[in-house]
Amino acid sequence: MAEVDLLTRLPKTQRNIEQRKEAQTPQNIAIAREYGQQYFDGPREVGYGGYRYDGRWVPVAEDIVRHFNLKPGDRVLDVGCAKGFLVKDLMKVCPGLEAFGLDISEYALMHCEPEVVGRLHRGSADRLPFPDNSFSAVISINTLHNFERADAIRAVREVERLAPGRGFIQVDSYRTPGQRELFLSWVLSAKFHNYPDGWRKVFAEAGYTGDYYWTILD
């Protein structure tokens, strides 16, 4: 298990933190946790403010393929795939790669990229509907904070079950109280979150042997 930054080439997102602070209402949080049209393509106060493909995941896909030495015919799963942008780009940078995705949002899957139609499954990260050791790599980026702690542990176990030692999990975290406050001001859907040491305990309890990294707002 190693700390590896596979998103180092992902462009930074511009965030209006003050505007989002004002949006941290119980109603907006409830809307965000539905993961429907409002969350993905509604106003910024309740989610992404428009979740559209722009190619930004291409360099991340290149780094994932390189890190796991993926080749045509290998199977890779993106857990929390949303509309399938990373799934699309994994196949783009490695033609012949069998890339798939899973997400809880029916809306996201129904508005996926055309190239990934038939490759995305609806389901929950803590109950992945695939056999043991059935993927060459399993990726989960900024998804596990949407669970309570016990369910997050189950989700980590599922990643390990599908690709023992060949997982990559990136989670939202913070290293300072100031970064924690920033996180709480921005992320609407989070149920469990922690400092890196707290997440490492989750990984250890789950018996996780893959790689991991943090998304830290600053």
Secondary structure, 3 states (H helix, E strand, C coil): CCECCCCCCCCCCCCCHHHHHHCCCHHHHHHHCCCCHHHHHCCHHHCCCCCCCCCCCHHHHHHHHHHHCCCCCCEEEEECCCCCHHHHHHHHHCCCCEEEEEECCHHHHHCCCHHHCCCEEECCCCCCCCCCCCCCEEEEECCHHHCCHHHHHHHHHHHHHHCCCCEEEEEEECCCHHHHHHHHHHCCCCCCCCCHHHHHHHHHHHCCCCEEEEEECC
